[in-house]
Amino acid sequence: MLTLKQIRGDRERTIERLAVKGVDAAGTVAHIEELDDRRKGVQVELETLQARQNATAKQIGRLLAEGKKEEAEAAKTEVSGIKERVRELEAEMKRVTEELERTIVSLPNLPADIVPHGRTAADNLVVKLVDNYPDLPENALPHWELAAKYDIIDFELGVKLTGAGFPVYKGQGAALQRALIAFFLDRNTAAGYREVQPPLMVNEASGFGTGQLPDKEGQMYHVTVDNFYLIPTAEVPVTNIYRDVIVDEKDLPIRLTAYTPCFRREAGSYGKDVRGLNRLHQFDKVEIVRIEHPDRSYQALDEMVAHVETLVQALGLPYRILRLCGGDMSFTSALTYDFEVFSAAQKRWLEVSSVSNFESFQANRLKLRYRTPDKKIQLAHTLNGSSLALPRIVAALLENYQTPDGIVIPEVLRPYTRFDMIK
């Protein structure tokens, strides 16, 4: 979340940058300033009364010792009145502080200066395009028809077992999933990311820490009895490993990678653009997370983008990299690059990765800090990226590599699949 220093220290920039995300924050910022002023006023009155209460209490003992009972009783009455007022002020302080925190939490992260203006995905900026489009055979099939033809993904069986958006991978389809996961993890660990295997459910504190709560609770599956949430991405448990942690500056950067299934309700998703693997409620994804020194976080973002690009290149897929406009960015992001691969049979671009710098926004919610050599405590920066999300990668691989004889497996995956074609 934003800090009071950010909001009050440069209120005009806060309002201007949030407008890039389509948020009219002027009224909210004014309310935050009013609440903060009230909180400070209550604090001053509270401290003054507490000091007066202590001084008067000491005076009572002295008055009694001197035999001044009437004056002592008057002082007791005064202390009783002060205590009552202190209780009122403490209740007011709690109410104002909670409202102040709720209001600050409602504001999204400030977008970086290079974020393009715009409202929708149509306004995103293409920063790189690699258009090695394949020559497909006549009557090329979309991936959901290929999946049925080769009996590698069963969407109807998933509906029977659970519901729409929960496919069953079979035979070579299951092997391809496993191969992609292993390939991505191996590439990530070779690049210096330490592999972790986190829980698939998180508590409210974890959801709040990375910004899914209270912003996206409607998109997460909620285990109501235990008040746990199924993770929408490995970013949530992996980043929360460092919640309430102070790390030494010398230990930065911290690089982590994890494979997990991901669960998203995707409420309101329907139509041809969500057919097959295009949008699922459960899917596999490999994630990379970095905890960085603020001075190096944008260099780290560039390194993460370059690393994800090597994965897409290795698979031989046409791709483009987008810098998201303000209106298409997430609540928590300061700057996001999306990777899209071209689905040749569908003739459309499919998002397969988002790589984001959150600056100190998540770290402030997480209380994730680092200690400088001179013992100062500062907020760290957090970043994360998909490397990669499997469903649309699989969709593009099936469609782009189809031949009359079967679906060719990219060479980099063959050591993992142990077959070179789906037949």
Secondary structure, DSSP 8 states (H G I E B T S, - for coil): ---HHHHHHTHHHHHHHHHHTT---HHHHHHHHHHHHHHHHHHHHHHHHHHHHHHHHHHHHHHHHTT-HHHHHHHHHHHHHHHHHHHHHHHHHHHHHHHHHHHHHTS-----TT----SSGGG-EEEEEE-------TT---HHHHHHHTT-EEHHHHHHHT-TT--EE-THHHHHHHHHHHHHHHHHHHTT-EE----SEE-HHHHHHTT-TTTSGGGS-EETTTTEEE-SSTHHHHHHTTTT-EEEGGG--EEEEEEEEEE---TT--SGGGTTTTS-SEEEEEEEEEEE-GGGHHHHHHHHHHHHHHHHHHTT--EEEEE--GGGS-SS-SEEEEEEEEETTTTEEEEEEEEEE-TTHHHHHHT-EEE-TTS-EEE-EEEEEEEEEHHHHHHHHHHHTEETTEEE--GGGHHHHS-SEE-
